[in-house]
């Protein structure tokens, strides 16, 4: 069973994925696909706490690099 709090279950959206989307694309225990607009908000919150929470600074650097397209 997942560790998702019950009060959050109603906000989870399930969509049918294409075979390409089902292929693992990263290493680790869990891979997720989220809209880029949501990721930008998550990164903004990571940036705000990067100095007080060292792990947030590491994650901010990691995911900013992955989501910056040039």
N, C-alpha and C positions, 0 to 999 in steps of 0.2 A: 504494500500500500504506500502511496506517496505521502510526503510530509506537507502537503498543501493544506493550510488552515481551512476549515469548513466554510467560513464566511467569504472566502475568495473563490469558491467553486462556481458560483453563479457568474463570475466575470471571465471565466475561461471559455475561449472560443475554439471549437474543434472544426477543422476544415479538412477536406479530402486533399491529399498531397499526390503529386505526380511521382512516378518511379524515381526520377532524378532527385527530387526533394527528399526521398526516403533514404538515399545513400548517405552514409556517414561522411561528414566533411571535416571534422576536427577530431582531435584526440581527447580523451577524458571520459568521464562517466556519463555525461549528458550533453546533447547538442540540441539547441533550440533555434527556431526561426522566428524572428520578430520584425515588425515593420521598422524601417529606418527612422521614421519620426519618433517612435518609442525609444529607439536606441539613443537618439540625440538627447532626449530627456534624461535617460539613465546616465549618459556621459556627463551631462550638466550637473547632476547630483553628485557623481563621483568627483568631479572637479571641485565642487564646493567643499567636500570633506577630505580632499587629498592631503592636506597638511596635518589635520588632526588624526586621521586614520591612515597609517602608512600603507596598508593593503589596498585601500581605495586609490591611493596615488599610483600604485603598481598596476592595478586594473585599468585605471584611466589611461595610462600610457599604453598599455597593451591593446585596449579596444579602440582607442583613438587612432592608432596606427592602422588597425585592421579596417576601420570604417572611413578612412580618408582616401578618396579616389582622385587621382590627378591624371 
